[in-house]
């Protein structure tokens, strides 16, 4: 056993851990879990823990189902809401095949693969996602989109009734190793945001998965339901997952900054932005992966619809946050189309692949658009070379299906499974008869 594993095993024993959750995600971001006892942890750290991959959506077929989980020692954390003497810990795991190779459809392994490609170019990818979520009341145990409060952006008590809930979420996150930077009420009733530290993309994706787990658990303890559904309430702002991004060199220098540019951006930053703008339609079905995602991506609710970039303009797909003097190392670009229903491992992998394609091919973005693009008519959009994001999951799948860059980033196996599953999801929605249709047509036709 190597030193890192010895240290984490001893820590778990010293912490009085009795049970250990081994967690990973399926292809679509759902958290999966198997629990072992502390007596089994040493063997799991050394040799892995076997499981049946054929029962996990987007994983193996029945005749190739044997897989094993390898816990990542760096992800060890106690579960803070589990009380009593029999403490419970958590590891996030990588998935391996019986021959000891990373499983090609494991989302965490896919992100690691694309990060390695960046490293081979001398680049380290940092991210900082801002996950928004809703807290809804429960009605006799049933879940319905009834907001917990009537607060608005940055509201305080008494309109914001979730101050204590957010405080408990923050405390739990910190106990699980996340550094929380801010928490506040968002624009819509019952909507909230908690931001955590900006860092390397793999750790940030792990933290996003932990964040979702904690929000669900703590809100349930308050007899509320926390949801990351992008657009649960008609006529209100939806929940996004804006992702701040930058590249460093191996020594930690920000490769996106240049003092000679009016936006403070380097040539690499412009190339990265151009790559993401070029491939935005193609990764849309990854970063905004549900039917409901496209109810959020409509004009008028601060959601990005138009494929352009800017500094102060929040209607743009990519925004360049202002950096104060002396903080040039914080130069970054913010992609605003992802939402929290996505799998963060796949989202970061495909976003990075798009940006790297821009760097490899030395792409140049169109000029920044600082006007409110929502006010543009079709002629003005054409004049400014501004395209629009897909307006449905069906359209997004069509763009993804034809993307060689996304196919290469995800790998053939995961790409094929993902596209197939999303086509089925879209067909299920497309052929369903909804209440809207019944109310609109049943009596009049």
Secondary structure, 3 states (H helix, E strand, C coil): CCHHHHHHHHHHHHCCEEEEEEEEECCCCCEEEEEEEHHHHHHHHHHCEEEEHHHCCCCCCHHHCEEEEEECHHHCEECCCCCCCCEEEEEEEEEEECCCCECCCCHHHHHHHHHHHHHHCCCEEEEEEEEEEEEEEEECCEEEEEECCCCCCCCCCCCCCCHHHHHHHHHHHHHCCCCEEEEEECCCCCEEEEEECCEEHHHHHHHHHHHHHHHHHHHHHCCEEEECCCCCCCCCCCCCEEEEEEEECCCCCECCECCCCCCCECHHHHHHHHHHHHHHHHHHHHHCCCCCHHHHCCCCCCCCCEEEEECCCCCEEEECCCCCCCCHHHCCEEECCCCCCCCHHHHHHHHHHHHHHHHHCCCCCCCCCCCCHHHCCHHHHHHCCCEECCCCHHHHHHHHHCCHHHHHHHCHHHHHHHHHHHHHHHHHHHHCCCHHHHHHHCCCC
